[in-house]
């Protein structure tokens, strides 16, 4: 995807904006085979690194305003195939924000206790409070992704006794539950951004080899990742269906090319910053009494000099 927008900043250098390029329009069917995995535009990695620094400074200020405003929260959902760069994106994009106002939750296989509740409960418990940013590294979408590819996993919920029960109506109900869940959050002050890091099968293979060859990366590799790679086409179909079923104005999906990690980070942070800016956040205004007390405090401090 070579589309991009640009403008000249005060220093007369060109700045690019990718925040609108990867939005999935829910009015037309998303086709994952037509979605780019690689950025082939004109900016270099060095320029992208400079952009990331600028955007991180902006994100830090916006997060402070979100915290001070205290009327809304931001939930960022990140989904991807293994080795697409979820962890490193979170590290590089959010490394400069105040940890008091931002929390990352990584969802692994549900525990026995979590399976004893509905599939959305553990995600509800991890939602960000007003004034904060919550990041889901994987999310409730695993119930229509990995559980769609491996429907037998749903039997752990004990509500169903046979995989034959996971018919089309079952999946329709799951998508409906997710839509309703996200609509409810949106109606109550939580802005939702959903990001799919779209890595190619070839690039995933290269990153797996890298994890195997480099001793300090061995811990990141699991033989199970190669097993799941064998279900690649099934996962692509599951992602395509989930994105089409759940992309909405109140909870949009963004499909970002992920073969170059530097680019996916820049695109993601621009999307996040744009949505924070659109929340119309305000620092709390001071009352006349508070302004008077502020001036009085200033005078006292100055008198100490």
C-alpha positions, 0 to 999 in steps of 0.5 A: 500500500503506497498511499500516504499523506504528507505536509511540511512542518515548521522546519520545512522538512516533510512529515508523513501521516499513515493514520488513515491508510490502514483503516478497515471500512466496514461498508466493504468486505475486507480481503486479507489476501489483498492486504499488504504485509510490506511497506513499499513507500518512499520513506527510509528506516532512518526517517521512520526512526525520527518520526517515531521519536516525534510521535512518542513525545506527542503520545506522552503529552496526550497520555498526560492530558488523558490522565488529567481529564479523567473522563475517558479511557483508551483500549488498544487491542493488538492481534497478530500471528506469532513473531509479527512484532507485538511485544516489540511494538508495545516496547518501542511505542509505549516506552516513554509514557507514564507507567502509572497511566498505562497497563499492558495485559498479555492474555495466555491460555485461560486457566481453569478458573477463567474457563469457569466463567464466560469468555469475556470476563477475564478481559472485562477485569483488565479494562483500563479505568477512566484516564488510563490506557489499556493495551491488550496483547492478544485479547477476547478475539482469541475466542474467534481466532485460535478457538476457530482454528481449534474448536475443540478448545471451546470444550474447556468451557464445559458448556458444550459436550461435542465439537459438532455443536460449534456450528455457524450459529455458535460463531455468529453468537460469538461475534455478536457478543464481541460487538455488544461488549465493545459497543457497551464499552464505547457507550461508557467512555472507552475508546477502542482501537484494534490493530492487526499486525499483518506479517507474511508467512515468509517473514515469519519463517525468517524471524523463527530462524533468527530466534533459533540461530541467536542464543539470546533469542532462543527463549522466544522460540517454541516448537509449538509455533511451527506447529501452528504455522501449519494452520496458516491458511485457517488463521488467515480465514479466521482473521478475515472473518473476525475483522469483517464481523467486528470492525465498526465506527466505535471499534475500528480495525486497522490492518498494518503491514508488519514485515518491517517492524520500524514501519508498523511502529510508526503507523501504529503510534500515529493511529493511536495519537490521532484517536487520542486527539479526537477525544477532545481531552482537556486539562481541568480548569481552575475555579476562581478560588483555585486561581487565587490560591495559586497566585497566593502560593506563588507569592509565598514561594517568591518571598522565600528568595 
